[in-house]
Amino acid sequence: MPTQVPWLIFLIPFLSFLFIGLVLRPFLNKRPQIGGYITIGAVGISCALSLWLLGAVIAAPGNMLPVDDIEWAVMGNLNIHIGVLVDSLTAVMVVVVTFVSLMVQIYSQGYMKGDPGYLRYYAFMSLFTACMLGLVLADNILFMFVFWEGVGLGSYLLIGFWFLKPSAANAAKKAFIVTRLGDFGFLAAILILYAQTGTFDTETLYKIVATGALAGATLTWVAIGIFSGAAGKSAQFPLHVWLPDAMEGPTPVSALIHAATMVAAGVFLVARFYPIFEHSPDAMLTVGIIGAFTAIFAATMGLVMNDIKRVLAYSTISQLGFMMVGLGVGSVAIGIFHLFTHAFFKALLFLGSGSVNHGTGTFDMRLMGGLRKVMPWTYVTFLIGSLSLAGIWPLAGFWSKDEILVSIIDKQPVLFGLCIVTVFMTAFYMFRAVFMTFHGDYKGGAQPEHGGHGDEHSKGPHESPWVMVIPLVILAILAVCAGWINVTGLFNQFMGEGEAKDISFFAGFFGILTHPLPLISLAVAILGIMLAYSMYCAKWISPAKVGMAFKPIYIMLSRKYWMDELYENVIVKTILYNGIFKWMAMFDSSVVDGTVNGTAQGTAAAGGMLRRLQTGQTQLYVISIAIGAIAIVACLYLFG
């Protein structure tokens, strides 16, 4: 295998960023679409190379390909190499990242048409994709952290893309700051690992942990530190608050963040260092508990949101919790399989919401309705994505969700209970969105708050252009069939966990419905859909009356459990700003500055006094010398 291929997968999008941002931008103000073509071409080449790499890994012994490192820095005993790790996990992730990114870049040609920041958008998208690929490919934890922060930078730039809007600028800052809290734990874990082992190399760390040279409380704290970084990027409780606000960025950005890059980075990080986690039962249990709690916690807020993108945002947080449960209680294969299927149907749903916005000028579902008649392609593809997310057989989400439920039912019954309730809620809030958006009567829409589509909205709701619809259709196909690759356990086998089942695809495809657990989870999902139908389509149950009957709960969920108020008003303003920071400022000004200023003032005063002694009168100096000499003689006489 040419050793340059893994490097090119990362470098081509990065060079695209440099070329658009530094070379083309000053010259393409009149034809910015060329920048979009360059990004699409770069990501398309990376996607083709990723598919080739996947085939090479499948054919390689042990599903791993050796690639030579590059010596980067030598400082005494510290020798840092830049290298790539190409195994089954890498192969799956690069395909997911590049393919979803490619669909998003193509879709963006229609969605971002006419936006004054078009070139800047595609430059940032190239950078964002490149940093995620660098993170996935890196073979040592130090360079993983470099690209980890690069992903954070890319998300900051894209969430705040319309930076003239205060809400977008604030959302970007919030995402950057909140994820930094988790990154502090990740950095601490890296420093502890190096202090204990003297290496940053991922595979070397695996071997050290396997021998027991790094164990006990130290290993647990290292794993918890790594997980804190993952919790920040993957929006796990209590660091989830940034993700709903990230909807202020362009919708294609939301699709990429939620499906294949930013939030997937946290799940990938836990999967990459799973050999460390599995040697710490406490860390594994922590991952499982936080994942299960996050899944149901976020799902409850998705029940009441009226902004279609925020419904999908809370859905993402919930599904990331599912992935963490799979990793914490199950295995790498189970968690990554759900990440794999989720990438396609979640990208589809976000791009579908962008298509709806393109046709109506709003994300508020209360201003939609009846769109299935005028936006048939968007409706069908969004419906497929919703069915897949709800876990309806035989769509992709059913197979990956079922793997997680099977893995935890015996090991952690309580977590299984939380997850099965989450399945019901997921089906309900997704079909609440479907019925409010596409069924009933159209309620008027609204004009957009940013440029790009205003002229089109004047002619009423309409289907999106083909450059936006085609990616929806491709992703819808994958949302149906992506899960079929593990019907006989082939995905688990490729990830190095177990053997494929000795059954035919046909037997596995239909035979799974003969087992009670898949039928139970399927029935729970169907009940959630039926409840949404009875409330928002058939109108058998009045949503307003239900809201009034449970008004305190409704208010609590719509206010997001007052987590933003807790963080911003109590922790930041009261405890930190008006408490700790204010007292620190007073200590700094009164004690530290007071000591320095007092010393300076005392020195100046003493100098002033001494200066008065320098009169310039010779006789006074002679008298002073004489007095000094007499004093010296007296001291010698008295004490000598």
Buried (B, 14 or more C-beta within 10 A) or exposed (E): BEEEBBBBBBBBBBBBBEBBBEEBBEEBEEEBBBBBEBBBBBBBBBBEBBBBBBEBBEEBEEBBBEBEEEEEEEEEEEEBBBBBBBBBBBBBBBBBBBBBBBBBBBBBBBBBBEBEBBBBBBBBBBBBBBBBBBBBBBBBBBBBBBBBBBBBBBBBBBBBBBEEBEEBBBBBBBBBEBBBBBBEBBBBBBEBBBEBBEBBBBBBBBEBBEEEEBEEEBBBBBBBBBBBBBBBBBBBBBBBBBBBBBBBBBBBBBBBBBBBBBBBBBBBBBBBBBBBBBBBEEBBBBBBBBBBBBBBBBBBBBBBBBBBBBBBBBBBBBBBBBBBBBBBBBBBBBBBBBBBBBBBBBBBBBBBBBBBBBBBBBBBBEBBBBBBEBBEBBBBBBBBBBBBBBBBBBBBBBBBBBBBBBBBBEEBEEBBBBBBBBBBBBBBBBBBBBBBBBBBEBBBBBEBEBEBBEEBBEEEBBBBBEBBBBBBBBBBBBBBBBBBBBBBBBBBBBBBBEEBBEEEEEEBBEBBEEEEBBEBBBEBBBBBBBBBBEBBBEEEEEBEEEBEEEEEEBEBBBEBBEBBEBBEEEEBEEEEEEEEEEEEEEEEEEEEEEEEEEEEEEEEEEEEEEEEEEEEEEEEEEEEEEEEEEEEEEEEEEEE
